[in-house]
Amino acid sequence: MKCKRLLRYEVIGVFLIFILGCLWHFIYDMSGENYILGLFAPVNESMWEHWKIGMYPILIYSAFEYIFVKEEAKNFLFSKFISIIVFEIVCFSLTGLWHGFFKDATSTVNLVVDIGGYFVGVLAGQIISYIIACNSKENKKLIYVALAGIILHIIIFIIFTIKPPMNDYFKDNNTGEYGIYKIKD
């Protein structure tokens, strides 16, 4: 089997990213609402802020993973950038569709769907990452695509955390607040 070590770390990553993401969800509150941390961790319960629990745990785990798989993995950073995109599409399509069609579901059912969608998103991202890193031909130009995409993601997260659009997607449904400054509409 090709890329055995990479496969092992991608599988481990599914669970570690999932656990780290669950912790990441609460890290801003646990930090006493540290402003700098809030630029990278969810500051409220809006759908938008939950995107952060995918990207940053994936990047954190990937930094660790790279130490162990760099000899086997090709286009590693690009594979992780695509992993983030796949996570976002899968997780937020599943949860968005659920919440769109089942508005009257209980909060417990919604929580199970949200956590399940998060897990499936992480799993899908890790599978795609493995396929790319194991089977693609080395292409040094892809590192620039990945860096540009990741940096753009970070910039957008920071901007929309500080000055979110006044749209329901960015609104904390529990408090009616937007962003790190807790703006009310």
URCORRA-V696021 format. One record per helix or strand of 2 or more residues. SS is the DSSP state (a for helix, b for strand). FROM is the first residue (numbers start at 0). TO is the last residue. If there is no record, write none. Layout:
BEGIN
SS FROM TO
SS FROM TO
END
This chain:
BEGIN
a 3 29
a 34 37
a 47 68
a 75 100
a 106 134
a 141 161
a 167 169
b 176 177
b 182 183
END
